[in-house]
């Protein structure tokens, strides 16, 4: 039995709670690619707090993703339950920060 594709809005915010943990890497990779194509330069990835397993998976993907300029833990109401990602190619490359 094949799965039907999941359609999610491309608005710069993705909540990983709706995906199986084993899909996290592929989902984050594809979402960042589509956001970049749509001109979205700042992305919030909601992974939750828990034991940090999803957060570490997300960070692993972000560290090697070619479109990622930098990322940081969200300082907003979600605390460290979300990561904010800045993508290259939107005129901010000259301000490149270390990850």
N, C-alpha and C positions, 0 to 999 in steps of 0.2 A: 504494500500500500504506500503510495507516494504522498508526501506532504504538499499541500498547496502553499504558494508563497505568502509570506506575511507582508502586508502593506502597512508601512508606518509613515507618518508625516515627516517630511524633511524640513524641519524648522530650526535645527541647531540644538535640539534637546532630545536625547534618547534615554529611555528608562530600560535598563537591562533586566529588570525583574520579570519581564514578560517572555524572556528567552531562556532556553536550557543553558546551564553553565558551559557545557561543551561547545555551544554555538557562539560564545562570547567573542572570541578572537575574530572570527569571520564576520560577525555582525558589526563590530566596531570598525574593522577594516573597510567594509563596504559602505558603512554610513559616512565615514570620513571622506571617502572618495566622492560620494554623491554630493555631500555638503560642499566640497571644494568646487565641483562642477557647477553648482548652483550659486556660487559666489558667497557662501557662508564661511566666514573666517574664524568665528568663535563658536565652539561646540561644547555643550555640557553633557557629560556622560554620567547618568545616575546609576550607581552600582550598589549603593547601600553601605552600611557600616559593618555589621556582622563580624566575622572573623577576618575579614580583609582578603578573602580568596579572590572574589571578582575584581576588587581594586588592583590586586597584584597582577591579575591576568590582563586587565585594561592597561596598566602601566607598561607591561611587557610589550604589548602591541604598539603602544604609543612611542616607546623608545626606538623602535626599528621602522616605524612607518615613515615613508619618504615625504609625506605632505605635512608632517607635524613640525611646527616651528618650536613650540614649547608647550608645557602643560603644568598645572598646579592643582592642588586640592581647593575645592570651592570654599570660600570664606563666608558664604551666605548662610541662610537658615539650615541648609542641609549639612553644614559642618563638613566633615571629611567623608560624607556619604556620596559625594559627587566629585568629579574631576572636570576642570575647565581646560579645554584644548584650544590652542591658537594654531591655525593652519597657514602654511606658506602660500605665496602667490597672490596675496591681496594688497601688495604694496607695503607690507610690514616687514619684509625680509631683511631690510637694512637694519632693523632693530633686533636682529636675531639674539635670542637668549639661550643660555646653556640649559640643557635638560638635566 
